[in-house]
Amino acid sequence: MKTVVIVFTLLASAVPARAAPAGAHEVELTWFSIANWYFKLGDVRILMDGYITRVPQRIFVPAPPADTFAFTSQPWPVDVPAVLQVRDALTADGRIDYLLAGHSHFDHTYDTPTWAAVTGAPIIGGISTCYQAQAQGIPASQCRVVSGSWLASQPHDRLLLGGGVTLRVVRFNHSGNVSNPLQHFARELSGPPVPDPVTGGWRAGVGEDFPNGGGGRAFLITVDNPGGPISFFVNNSASAFDLDKSIVVNGVDYGSPLSNLAGAMADAGLTQVDAWIGTGGLPVASLVVPVIHPKAYIPNHWDGLFNPFLPGMPFPFKDAALQAYLAAQGIQFLPQSQYFDTYRIDVNGISMTPNHSVKQKLGFSDVQQFAPATAALAASVSTTVSPEDCDQ
């Protein structure tokens, strides 16, 4: 596939859109598996992660959970036709304004350079994500490296995206603990990875071409709106193990995830967000909720890593302990019923829509139907632990 790129000049305090979008009157959040999201904020269109390829579990060695998903037996190509199929279903004109990368593991950024090539959108993420993009022909100027630290000694990533949309990047941690150091602790690439000379594919292991990228990036997004500002926070990995400990990469202290989140909230003048798109189960929720006081909770990164995309949601979300905690806190709980469910936020609150037209283009039902055995299995497994140790 011919790589198509557009060079963007990324300013220190703003990342320019292609045109000045109109002010947002409606916020739409569409989930399409794993930690893939499409945010339509008025006329600003943002894609997060966008991992569609599905690297097969069988190529990881040794078999998990030995340092989980650290190395692979062979490279794997990007499924470009699948990415194009989703792009064409999501948007009538193929336009995406920004690409967000939560962290640089394969189940998040494997397809990010392809999205950048076929949309021309700038990437916002860590240096490892930008190296991955450069390795696939995306110019360095099309990838904005963000720190996410809110320490007083560090520059703060407050990006003005146009149309009254402000993105505050929050340096976060990754799931796991000392039992899987290559996956959990903050690691970066030292330069662009080299594709396989025969297949052109990549080594998907977290100890190979796809480390976590310095721990991760979460995002606090605020939207100016005629009826009052709208806000939401999204993280695609977390661990209660060291959520309150500083993230240190190559001797540089980037602050703890909780302190960075508190700093971003203070910078935005917020004491509460309209929604939290979150992962990590009850252990993480009990630490994050007191900082952001969300009105609603939407589960993220809970449906596994290796289930094929086109059959739709593989099982229903179940986490009784988390659900009980949210209810006790008066937080609305809004689990998904199918890939491409859309959440709409306005000054009156949050609601869900089946997003029928997009689902129809891809052959998805409005609501996924499960056999009783599948639903019972999901109910018996706590999503506090997921397949990557695993972004929960």
N, C-alpha and C positions, 0 to 999 in steps of 0.2 A: 504494500500500500504506500502510495506517495505521501510523505509527511507534509502536512500543511501547517505552517506556523505564522503567527502574527506577533511582531515584536511590540511589547508594551513597555513604556517608561513608567516605572513604579516609583512614585514620589514618597518622601519620608513619612508624610502624614495622611496620604490618601492613595487609594488604588483606583485609577480612573476607569469608568465604564465606557462602552463604545459611544453611547449617547447619554444625555442627561435624562434619566428615567423620571417619570412623574412620581409624585408623592404616593406612598402606599396607602391604599384604602382597604386592602385585604391581605392577610398573611396565610399562605397555604404551605403545609409541610407534608411531603409525600415520602413514605418509606417504601423502599423496594429491595428488601432482603438485607441481611447482615447489618452493616452500619451505613448502608447506602441511602442518601436522602436527596430530595430535590426541593429546594426552598424557593417559593415564588412570593416575593415581598413587594407587592405592587407590581412594578415593571422590572424589578431586579430579580434575576434568575441565578441561583447558586446551586451547584451540585457538590455534594460531600461524598468523598471516597469513590463511589461508582464502580465497585468491584463486581464484574459480571463473568469473567473468564472461568473461574472455578478450577484452580490447580488441584489435581487429584491427590487424595491422601496417600495413595500407594507409593508415591515417589519420595516420601519423607523417610529418612533413615537416621538413627534406628527408629523403630516404631515408637510413637508417643506412648507414655509420657516421659521418656528418658530425657534430655533437656528439650522440652516440647518444640517440635517442628524446627529444630536447629539446622539440619542439613538435608540435602536431597540427593537422590541417586542419578538424576538427570535434569537438564534444563526443560523449561516448558514455555511454549509460545503464548502470546496474548491472543485472545479470541476477538479479533477486530470486528467480524460480522455481527457478533452478539452485542458488542458495544453500540454499533451503528443501529441495530434493531431497537435497542432501548432508547437511544437518542431520538430516533424518529417517532417513537411512541409518545415520549414525554413532551416534545415540543413540535408544533406545526412547522416552524421555520428552522429548527435545529439550533437555535440560539441559546447559549449558556454564557453568562457574564463573568462568573468566577468559579473556580474549582478549589474546594477546601480539602485538605488532607489531615485527618485526625492523627495518624501516625504512619510510619513507613513500612509496616508489615505487609506481607503479600495480600492478605485479605482486605486491605485498605487501598494501597497505591499501585497494585499491579497494572491496573488499566488507566491510571491517572494521566500518564503521558499520551495515551491514545485519545482520551477525552480532550486534552489540550490541543492535539494535532487536528482533530476533526471539528473543533468548535472555535479555535483561536483564543479561548479564554485563558487568562492568567491563573497560575496555580498559587495558592497561599498555603505554606506549610513549613516544615523543617528543612535543614540543609540536606539530609539524606533523601528526602522526597525530591528536592531540586536536582541532586546528583542523578537520581533514577531517571528523571525527565531528560536531563542533558544526554544521558547515555542513549536515549531513544530519539535524539534529534531535536529536542525542544531547546531553544536558546535560553541561556541563563537569564536574560531580561524578561522572560515570560514566567519566571517563578520567583515569587517574593518569599524570602527567608524570614520567618518570624520567630521570635524568642518565646513570647508568652509570659515572661517574668513581670511581676508587679512589685519587685523590690525597688526601693527608692534609688538604689545604685544602678539600676538597669533601665534602658529605654523601654517605654511601654508601647505595645502594639495596639493602637487605636486607629482603625482604618475606616475612612469614610467612603462608602461604596456608591454613593449617589442615591437620589430619591428618598432621602431621610433615613437611610439604613446605615447603622454604625456597627462594625465588627470589632469586638475586643477579644484578643487571643489570650488564652489562659494556659500556661504551662502546667501539664498534668502528668500523672504517672501511668504505668501500665499494669494490667492485672498480673497476678502471681506473687511470688516472694523469693526467698533465697533458694527454694527448691528448684527453680528454673531460671538461673541468673541470666542466660543469654536472651531469654524472652522478656524478663521483667526489668532488669536494670537498664538505665538509659545508655544506649549505644548509638553511635553515628557511623555512617560511611565516611571514608577519608577521601573519596573521589568517585567519579562516575563508574559504575560497574561495567564490565565488558561482556557483551553478548556472546553466546556460544557461537563459534565460528562456522559451525555446520548448520544448525537449526535457526540461529538468531534468537533463541529463547533465553530465559533468565533462570537463575538459581533462586528459588523462592524461599529458601530457609532463612530463619531469623538470625542465623550465624553466617549467612552468605550475603546475597544482594539485597535482602529486605530486613535489616535490623529495625528496632522500633523507632529509631529516629530521634534519639535524645529524650525518650520518655513519652511524648505525646503532646498534642495540642487540643484543648477544648475551646469552645467558642461561646461567648456571650453576645447575643445579637439583639439590638434595639431598633425599633422601627417607629419613626415619627408618624403619627396618624391623626386625622382631624378630630376624632373622638377621644384622643389620649394615646400616649405611647404604648406600644406592644413590645414585650421582651420574652426571650426564651434562651435557655442554656442547653448546649448539647455536648456530651462527652461520649467517646466511643470505646473507652477502656478506663479501668480504675482498679486500685487495690487498697483496701483498708489497711493493709500491712504497713504502708509508709505514706499514707495520704497527707500526714502532717509533718513529714520529713523533707528537708531540702533536696531538690534534684540537682546533682552535681555532675557535669559533663566536662571532661578534660580540665578539671580543676576550677571550673567556673560554677558558681552557685546561682541557680535560677529561682530559688525560693521553693517553698512547699506548695503542692497543689491547692491546699485549703487557703493558705495565705494569699496566693495568686488570685484565687476566685474571689476572696473577700476584697482584694484590691480592685479588681475589675468591677465588682458590684458598687463599690464606693465611687469609683470614677464615673460610673453611669448614673449615680444618684439614685440607686435602687435599693430597696429593702426586701423586695419580692419580685419574682418573675412569673409570667403567665403560664409558662410550661417548662418542664425539665425533660429533655430527651436523654435518658440516662441508662447506665448499666452498672453492674456491681452488686445487685441484690441488696438485702437489708444491711449488711456491714457497711457498705458505702453510703447508702441512703441515710443512715443514722448520723453520718458525719457531714454530708452535703446539705441535707434539708435545713439544718439550723443556720446555714450561711445564705441560702437563696430563697427559702420559704416558697416553694413553687405552688401555684394554684392547681396544677395538673401534672401528672407523671405519665410519660410515654416510654415504654420499654425500647431498648436499643441493643443490638448485637447479642441476640439470644437464640437465634435459630440455627446454630451450627455454622460450619465453614465449608462443608463439602457436598451438601445436598444440591442436586441440579436445580438450575434457576427456573426453567420454564414450567415444571409441574406446580410451582407455587409454594406457599408456606408449608413446611414439612410436618409441623405439629403446632398445637396451640401453646401460647405462653402460659406458664403456671409457676407461681412463686407465692405460696400461701403466706409465708412469714413477711415478705415485702408488702403484699397486699393488705395484711392486717395492720402493719405499721403505717402505711399511707392513710388507711381509713381512720386510724386513731389520730392522725395529724390533720384530718379534714382535707386531704389532698385527693383530687379527682384522679381515678385510675383508668387509663384509656389504652388497653392492649389492642393489638392489631388483629384483624380477622382474615387478612389476605395481603399479599404483596400489592403495592401501589394504593393502599388505603391512604386517604388524604385527611389531614386535620386542618381545620380553619379556625383562626383566632381573630377575634375583633374585641371591641370594648365590652361586649356582652358575655365574653367567655370563649370557650373552645368547643367545637363540635366536630363530628366525623362525617365523611362522605365516602361512598364506595368507589368514587372516581371511575365510573363505569366505562366511559369512552376509551380511556387509556388502557384499562384492563382488557377490554374487548380487542384492541389492536394486537395484544400479545397472547390472547387466548386464555386469560385468567378468568375464573369465576369471580363474582362480586364478593362472595364469602366462601372461604375454603371449607370443604366438608371433610370430616375425619371419621375413620372407622372407630368404633368404640375402643378397640384395643390400643389405637394410636393415642387417643385422648387420655386413656387410663395410664399409659406409659408416661406421657408428659406430666400428668398430675403426680406421679410418684418420684419424679426427679426434680430436685431443687435447682433452679437456674442460677443459684449463687456460684456454681461451678459449671462452666461451659466448655466446649471442646478444645479451646486453646489454652485451657487452664483458667480461663480462656476468654479474656475480655469480659469477664463477669466477676 
